[in-house]
């Protein structure tokens, strides 16, 4: 008889849930408004936070929409054994309302098949057609 593997349940995120990005606001008033298209992230940091949340809720359309078209993959491959558990912004460089480029250095924590891990990256952002988009990232030690 084949053995079934169980996947860890994904967190249920509703408009009234605390936002997974770590800011003290409900998801619907924080990153959820960017996911729905009600507004666009005004800074590179807020785009980074909303993209992290998109990984948490597995919003492929938002991730692709906010990826620079020159670097955008055709799809996002979500690992069913991975659960994102926290985001820490370590540093930002430019990326404000008057900038055209910016960087955000962060640590994103996760569990994968029950084992904890983290992703430490410096992400690069640009304005494209007036909106912030993710360009690429450099992994940090």
N, C-alpha and C positions, 0 to 999 in steps of 0.2 A: 504494500500500500504506500502510495506517495505521501511524503510528509509535507504538510502545509506550513508555509512560513507566514508569520503575521507581520504586518507593517505597523509601525507606530502610528497612532491616530494623529492626523494633522489638527492643529488648534483651530477651533471655530472662532472666526473673527467676524464680528458684526459691527454695524455703525456705532454702537454704544460701547464696544469693547475698548479697553486701553489699547492705544496704538502700539503695534509691535516695534516701531522705530525707537521707542524709548522717551519720546517727548510726552509731557503731561497733558495729553488731550485724547479724546476718544478717536478711534480709527476714522469714523465718518467725517469728523471735522479736521482731521490731520491728513494722513496719507490717502485715505479713502476718496477724498475730493479730487485728488490728482488721478487716481485710478479710474474714476468714472468719467473724467474729462471735464468736470465742472470748472476746474481751473488748472493752470499749469504751474509747476514748481518755480518760484521766483528766484531761487538761488541754487547753486550746484549742490550745496549740502542738503537742502530739502529734496532735491531730485535723488540724491544718493539714498536718503532715508526712505523715500517712497519706492525706490527700486528694491531696497532690502525687503520692505513690506510686500512687494509684488512677488518676491521669492517665497516669503512666508505663506502667502495665500495662493501661490501658483498662478499668477495673472500673466500668462505668456503674452497676451496682446499688449499690455502696458509695457512690459519689458522691451518688446520689439519696437513699439512706437517711440520709446525714449532712447533708443540705441542709434547712434550716428549711422546714416544710411551707407556710408562708405565701409563700415565695419560690422554691420548688422548680420547676424547669422540668419538662416532661413527658419530656424525654430529654436526653442529652448528645451533642453533635455533635463527635466526634473528627476532627481534621484528619489524614488519612492521610499528609500530607507533613511533619507535625510530630513531632519527637522531643525529649522533655524530657531535659536533660543535667546539671542540677544545681540544688540548692536552697540558698539562704543565708537564714537567719533573721536579720533586722536588729534587731528589737525586739519585745517582748511587753508587753502591758498587762493586768494582772489575768489572768483565764483559768485560775486555779489551782483546786485541789480545793475551796476554800471560796468561790469566786466564782460569780456567775450570768451574767456577761458577760465578754468579753475581746477583745483585739485581737492580731493577729500581723502584723507588717510583714515582708515577705520579698521576695527577688528569685529568680525561677525562670528558669533559663536553658534555651534550646532551640535547635534548628536547624529551619528550615522550608525545605523544598526545598533543603537544603544550606547555607542562609545562617543565621548565628547571630543570635539575638535574645534579649530578656529581657522578663519581665513583672515589674514592681515594683508591689506592691499592699499595702494595709493591709486585712486581712480582719477582719470583725466576726463574733463568735461569741456564742451564747447557750446556756444550758441549756434543753432542751425535754424534758419527761417524764424528767428526771434525766440526760440525756445531752447532751454537747456537740454542737451542730450549727452549720454555716456559715449565716450570714444573708446577707451581701453583702460587697462589697469596694469600696475606693476606689483607683483607679489613681494612682500616684505618678509624679513626673518623675524 
